[in-house]
Amino acid sequence: MDGITLSIQDLLTDNEYGLGLSLLAGKQGLSHRVSSSRIQKPGLALAGYTEHLHPDRLQVLGNTEISYLQQIDNQVAADNLEALCRFPIACFIVTKNLRPPQLLMELAEARAIPVLATPHQSSTFISLITKFLEERLLPNTHIHGVLMDVLGVGVLISGKSGIGKSECALDLVMRGHRLVADDMVFIKKKMPAVLVGHAEESLQYLMEIRGLGIINIKDLYGVSAIRDKKIVDMLLELVEWDESHEYDRLGVDDRTFTILGIEIPHIIIPVRPGRNLGSIIEVAARNNLLKGMGYHSARDFQERLMARIEARPLGDEVE
């Protein structure tokens, strides 16, 4: 997971996903780290077979596991639990608020293995914890720019400071499009190959317009003008117009930009007085939708042009 980890303490302090966890034993192990979104039900490990045990994963004990430990011979249960707890287990989680065997509590306390309890049934909890871990362990980065939802297309507008990114975004909001993040866009990689952008919580719905200062888009234009997060579909980079530079005039060759290992379309728009950037960005979003449906305007033009050239009879040139 690109080095991203969570502590067991992070699970205990969750208030968003409704994990409902409480600590039963092993407080000294709350600093243990989890790096995988996959969980494990120890099952056969409780019977002494630890060949495929993954101690770095959360070990979930449900009604089946607790009942098994209560029904087998006490000495066998003790031997198996001792063998299990010799591994560097990240954490045990008991579902349905079941009471784990006293020996497991003692071993966990002695070896600093946290034992947590949740009121949820095993299936419900596994669904919740998997979603929690997938969200929190996703590779992420941040980019200086503005993220807009333009006709359902996530347009990430970048460019050097002061070039007019926020002014473009404001123009798009006034055209009925939606702001996701201004100034700093936080991006997470969702599997298998999707980038999702959002604003930092304290900056949500805010936009900085030089000369005006900070404005709240939600308060000014209503909830229809904002979004909490959006898939990033394309990068649109604003650059200062350079007379000596030859800009792409056909758009036949598609440029891409890589974020967290995922390539997205990359369009460079030169900025100069008189260019309506809001309209250009809107058209770029519409054009991206067309490409997604399999129609590429520039390539279609090139193919029709080449077909006319090939069909032109020899000797038809003007002397």
Rosetta blueprint (number, residue, H / E / L):
1 M L
2 D L
3 G L
4 I L
5 T L
6 L E
7 S E
8 I H
9 Q H
10 D H
11 L H
12 L H
13 T L
14 D L
15 N L
16 E L
17 Y L
18 G L
19 L L
20 G L
21 L L
22 S E
23 L E
24 L E
25 A E
26 G L
27 K H
28 Q H
29 G H
30 L L
31 S L
32 H L
33 R E
34 V E
35 S L
36 S L
37 S L
38 R L
39 I E
40 Q E
41 K L
42 P L
43 G H
44 L H
45 A H
46 L H
47 A H
48 G L
49 Y L
50 T L
51 E L
52 H L
53 L L
54 H L
55 P L
56 D L
57 R L
58 L E
59 Q E
60 V E
61 L E
62 G L
63 N H
64 T H
65 E H
66 I H
67 S H
68 Y H
69 L H
70 Q H
71 Q H
72 I L
73 D L
74 N H
75 Q H
76 V H
77 A H
78 A H
79 D H
80 N H
81 L H
82 E H
83 A H
84 L H
85 C H
86 R L
87 F L
88 P L
89 I L
90 A L
91 C E
92 F E
93 I E
94 V E
95 T L
96 K L
97 N L
98 L L
99 R L
100 P L
101 P L
102 Q H
103 L H
104 L H
105 M H
106 E H
107 L H
108 A H
109 E H
110 A H
111 R L
112 A L
113 I L
114 P L
115 V E
116 L E
117 A E
118 T L
119 P L
120 H L
121 Q L
122 S H
123 S H
124 T H
125 F H
126 I H
127 S H
128 L H
129 I H
130 T H
131 K H
132 F H
133 L H
134 E H
135 E H
136 R H
137 L L
138 L L
139 P L
140 N E
141 T E
142 H E
143 I E
144 H E
145 G L
146 V E
147 L E
148 M E
149 D E
150 V E
151 L L
152 G L
153 V E
154 G E
155 V E
156 L E
157 I E
158 S E
159 G E
160 K L
161 S L
162 G L
163 I L
164 G L
165 K H
166 S H
167 E H
168 C H
169 A H
170 L H
171 D H
172 L H
173 V H
174 M H
175 R L
176 G L
177 H L
178 R E
179 L E
180 V E
181 A E
182 D L
183 D L
184 M E
185 V E
186 F E
187 I E
188 K E
189 K E
190 K E
191 M L
192 P L
193 A L
194 V E
195 L E
196 V E
197 G E
198 H E
199 A L
200 E L
201 E H
202 S H
203 L H
204 Q L
205 Y L
206 L E
207 M E
208 E E
209 I E
210 R L
211 G L
212 L L
213 G E
214 I E
215 I E
216 N E
217 I H
218 K H
219 D H
220 L H
221 Y H
222 G L
223 V H
224 S H
225 A H
226 I E
227 R L
228 D L
229 K E
230 K E
231 I E
232 V L
233 D L
234 M E
235 L E
236 L E
237 E E
238 L E
239 V E
240 E E
241 W L
242 D L
243 E L
244 S L
245 H L
246 E L
247 Y L
248 D L
249 R L
250 L L
251 G L
252 V L
253 D L
254 D L
255 R L
256 T E
257 F E
258 T E
259 I E
260 L L
261 G L
262 I E
263 E E
264 I E
265 P E
266 H E
267 I E
268 I E
269 I E
270 P E
271 V E
272 R L
273 P L
274 G L
275 R L
276 N L
277 L H
278 G H
279 S H
280 I H
281 I H
282 E H
283 V H
284 A H
285 A H
286 R H
287 N H
288 N H
289 L H
290 L H
291 K H
292 G H
293 M L
294 G L
295 Y L
296 H L
297 S H
298 A H
299 R H
300 D H
301 F H
302 Q H
303 E H
304 R H
305 L H
306 M H
307 A H
308 R H
309 I H
310 E H
311 A H
312 R L
313 P L
314 L L
315 G L
316 D L
317 E L
318 V L
319 E L
